């Protein structure tokens, strides 16, 4: 049976009741057109996933009754930290959405020399909230239980200067780099992937990344748009080191399980 999945930022436990209002209740009633008695599943990124039943629903209010926990195996075993140069328009939204679908654990939006997007503190906070919502919606669709952490936007040079050595494989995409991403050895614990905005990184930014022990890698002979590069790089990484190259047990014939 297929259920509608909802991200609910609230404590979840079997037998409990969730009282929802505002945008979430509006989304359930007006967009999803859920009705009393409909079955859904809910998750919050902390307590797991639970079956739920719509007990009451009105214009801007809804009540869900929680049932039993649901087993899920949609989280990737590969830990990827995506550091993405902020691009204009809906390109950054696309990157956040696809990164969440592809199992990225953390996304750090960075402001770069050639980037055309400029954010003050207020706008940066609003964009972060917007991107977090996109990531949560992508997890609802893709079956993930833990939305990626979206960091506050930061200047790239400041982020490089303040970063800690939390990943054992640090990579930066650079057109023409002699080392292909597909030739990189499997990370032991975590990979950090640094991708530029439209216009790419400056020479100084490449130098700063090199000084911080990032390895320059390429995705082949063509220069890709920033959103294409992110999607391609994450797909390659998950295929080589994660779970895209593994057949899920539910897709196998019963005789092969």
C-alpha positions as CSV (number, residue, x, y, z in Angstrom):
1,X,0.0,0.0,0.0
2,X,1.3,3.5,-0.9
3,X,0.9,6.2,1.7
4,X,1.2,10.0,1.4
5,X,4.3,10.9,3.4
6,X,4.5,14.1,5.6
7,X,7.4,15.7,7.3
8,X,6.1,17.0,10.7
9,X,8.5,18.9,13.0
10,X,7.0,17.5,16.2
11,X,7.6,14.6,18.6
12,X,6.2,11.4,17.3
13,X,5.2,8.2,19.2
14,X,2.7,5.4,18.7
15,X,-0.7,6.2,20.0
16,X,-0.1,10.0,20.0
17,X,-2.1,12.7,18.3
18,X,-0.8,15.5,16.2
19,X,-2.7,18.8,16.1
20,X,-1.7,20.8,13.0
21,X,-2.7,24.2,11.8
22,X,-1.6,26.8,9.4
23,X,0.3,25.9,6.2
24,X,0.6,22.2,7.0
25,X,-3.1,21.7,7.5
26,X,-3.9,23.8,4.5
27,X,-1.5,21.7,2.4
28,X,-3.1,18.5,3.6
29,X,-6.7,19.7,2.9
30,X,-6.4,21.9,-0.1
31,X,-3.4,20.4,-2.0
32,X,-3.4,16.8,-1.0
33,X,-7.2,16.8,-0.6
34,X,-7.0,14.4,2.4
35,X,-10.2,13.5,4.2
36,X,-11.1,12.0,7.5
37,X,-10.1,8.4,7.6
38,X,-7.3,8.7,5.1
39,X,-4.0,6.9,5.8
40,X,-0.6,8.7,5.7
41,X,2.8,8.2,7.2
42,X,4.7,10.9,9.1
43,X,8.3,11.4,10.0
44,X,10.4,14.2,11.7
45,X,14.0,13.2,11.1
46,X,14.5,12.1,14.7
47,X,11.9,9.5,15.9
48,X,11.5,7.4,12.8
49,X,8.4,7.1,10.6
50,X,4.9,6.2,11.7
51,X,1.6,5.3,10.2
52,X,-1.1,7.8,10.9
53,X,-4.8,8.4,10.2
54,X,-6.6,11.7,9.5
55,X,-9.0,12.0,12.5
56,X,-10.2,15.5,11.7
57,X,-9.5,18.1,9.0
58,X,-10.9,21.5,8.4
59,X,-9.8,24.6,6.5
60,X,-6.6,25.4,8.6
61,X,-6.7,22.7,11.2
62,X,-6.1,18.9,11.2
63,X,-5.6,16.1,13.7
64,X,-3.6,13.0,13.0
65,X,-3.7,9.8,15.1
66,X,-0.4,8.0,15.1
67,X,-0.1,4.3,14.7
68,X,2.8,1.9,14.5
69,X,6.4,2.6,13.4
70,X,7.3,1.9,9.8
71,X,10.6,0.4,8.8
72,X,12.6,2.4,6.2
73,X,15.9,1.8,4.3
74,X,16.0,4.8,2.1
75,X,18.9,6.6,3.9
76,X,22.2,6.3,2.0
77,X,25.2,4.7,3.8
78,X,27.4,7.2,2.1
79,X,27.8,10.5,3.9
80,X,28.1,13.4,1.5
81,X,28.5,17.1,2.5
82,X,27.7,19.3,-0.5
83,X,29.2,22.8,-0.4
84,X,27.4,24.6,-3.2
85,X,28.0,28.0,-4.7
86,X,24.7,29.9,-4.6
87,X,23.3,30.4,-8.0
88,X,20.5,32.7,-9.2
89,X,16.8,32.0,-9.9
90,X,15.5,28.5,-9.3
91,X,18.9,26.8,-10.0
92,X,19.8,26.6,-6.3
93,X,16.3,25.3,-5.5
94,X,16.9,22.5,-8.0
95,X,20.2,21.6,-6.5
96,X,18.8,21.4,-3.0
97,X,15.9,19.3,-4.2
98,X,18.0,16.8,-6.1
99,X,20.7,16.7,-3.4
100,X,18.0,15.7,-0.9
101,X,16.6,13.0,-3.2
102,X,20.1,11.7,-3.8
103,X,20.8,11.2,-0.1
104,X,23.1,14.1,0.8
105,X,23.5,14.5,4.5
106,X,24.5,18.2,4.7
107,X,24.4,21.2,2.4
108,X,26.4,24.4,2.9
109,X,25.4,27.3,0.5
110,X,28.4,29.5,-0.1
111,X,28.8,33.0,-1.6
112,X,31.7,33.2,-4.1
113,X,33.5,35.9,-6.2
114,X,31.8,35.1,-9.5
115,X,28.4,34.3,-7.9
116,X,25.7,36.9,-8.9
117,X,23.6,36.3,-5.8
118,X,24.1,38.7,-2.9
119,X,22.4,38.1,0.5
120,X,22.2,40.3,3.6
121,X,21.5,38.6,7.0
122,X,17.7,38.8,6.7
123,X,17.6,37.5,3.1
124,X,20.1,34.7,4.0
125,X,17.8,33.5,6.8
126,X,14.8,33.5,4.6
127,X,16.6,31.6,1.8
128,X,17.8,29.0,4.3
129,X,14.3,28.5,5.6
130,X,13.1,28.2,2.0
131,X,15.8,25.7,1.1
132,X,15.0,23.6,4.2
133,X,11.4,23.4,3.1
134,X,12.4,22.2,-0.3
135,X,14.7,19.5,1.2
136,X,11.8,18.3,3.5
137,X,9.4,18.1,0.6
138,X,12.0,16.1,-1.4
139,X,12.3,13.7,1.5
140,X,8.6,13.2,1.6
141,X,8.6,12.3,-2.1
142,X,11.8,10.1,-2.1
143,X,11.2,8.1,1.1
144,X,14.0,9.6,3.2
145,X,13.4,10.0,6.9
146,X,16.2,12.5,7.6
147,X,16.2,15.8,5.7
148,X,19.7,17.1,5.1
149,X,21.0,19.9,7.3
150,X,21.0,23.2,5.5
151,X,23.7,25.5,6.9
152,X,23.4,29.3,6.9
153,X,24.9,30.8,3.8
154,X,28.5,31.8,4.2
155,X,31.3,33.4,2.3
156,X,33.4,30.6,0.8
157,X,36.8,31.9,2.1
158,X,35.3,32.2,5.6
159,X,33.9,28.7,5.4
160,X,37.2,27.2,4.3
161,X,39.1,29.1,7.0
162,X,36.7,27.9,9.8
163,X,36.1,24.3,8.6
164,X,37.2,21.3,10.6
165,X,38.6,18.1,9.1
166,X,35.4,16.1,9.3
167,X,35.6,14.4,5.9
168,X,38.4,12.1,4.8
169,X,37.7,12.8,1.1
170,X,37.6,16.5,0.1
171,X,36.9,17.2,-3.6
172,X,36.4,20.3,-5.7
173,X,35.0,20.2,-9.2
174,X,37.3,21.9,-11.7
175,X,36.9,21.7,-15.5
176,X,40.0,20.2,-17.1
177,X,41.3,18.6,-13.9
178,X,43.4,15.6,-14.8
179,X,41.7,13.4,-12.1
180,X,38.2,12.1,-12.9
181,X,35.7,11.9,-10.1
182,X,35.1,8.3,-11.0
183,X,38.8,7.5,-10.3
184,X,38.7,8.7,-6.7
185,X,39.0,6.0,-4.1
186,X,36.0,5.2,-1.9
187,X,35.8,7.5,1.1
188,X,36.3,5.8,4.4
189,X,33.7,7.8,6.4
190,X,32.6,11.0,4.6
191,X,33.0,12.9,1.3
192,X,32.9,16.7,1.0
193,X,32.1,17.9,-2.5
194,X,32.7,21.6,-3.4
195,X,30.8,22.9,-6.5
196,X,30.9,26.4,-7.9
197,X,28.1,28.7,-9.1
198,X,27.5,29.9,-12.6
199,X,30.8,31.4,-13.7
200,X,32.7,28.9,-11.6
201,X,35.3,29.6,-8.9
202,X,38.1,32.2,-9.2
203,X,41.7,31.3,-9.3
204,X,42.1,32.5,-5.7
205,X,39.2,30.2,-4.6
206,X,40.8,27.2,-6.3
207,X,44.1,28.1,-4.6
208,X,42.4,28.4,-1.2
209,X,40.7,25.0,-1.7
210,X,44.1,23.5,-2.7
211,X,45.7,24.9,0.4
212,X,42.9,23.3,2.5
213,X,43.8,19.9,0.9
214,X,40.8,19.7,-1.5
215,X,41.5,17.5,-4.6
216,X,40.4,18.9,-7.9
217,X,38.4,16.5,-10.0
218,X,36.5,16.7,-13.3
219,X,33.3,15.2,-14.8
220,X,34.6,14.7,-18.3
221,X,35.4,16.9,-21.3
222,X,32.3,19.1,-21.2
223,X,31.7,22.1,-19.0
224,X,28.4,21.6,-17.2
225,X,26.0,24.2,-15.8
226,X,26.2,24.4,-12.0
227,X,22.9,22.6,-11.4
228,X,23.9,19.9,-13.9
229,X,27.3,19.5,-12.3
230,X,25.8,18.9,-8.9
231,X,23.3,16.4,-10.1
232,X,26.0,14.5,-12.2
233,X,28.6,14.5,-9.4
234,X,26.2,13.3,-6.7
235,X,24.9,10.5,-9.1
236,X,28.4,9.4,-9.8
237,X,29.3,9.4,-6.1
238,X,26.2,7.4,-5.1
239,X,26.7,4.9,-7.9
240,X,30.3,4.3,-7.1
241,X,30.3,4.5,-3.3
242,X,26.7,4.7,-2.1
243,X,23.5,2.7,-2.9
244,X,22.6,3.7,-6.5
245,X,24.6,0.8,-7.8
246,X,22.9,-1.7,-5.5
247,X,19.7,-3.5,-6.3
248,X,17.1,-3.0,-3.5
249,X,15.8,-6.3,-2.1
250,X,12.2,-5.2,-2.7
251,X,13.0,-5.1,-6.5
252,X,14.3,-8.6,-6.7
253,X,12.2,-11.6,-7.7
254,X,11.1,-13.6,-4.6
255,X,13.3,-16.6,-5.7
256,X,16.4,-14.3,-5.5
257,X,15.8,-12.9,-2.0
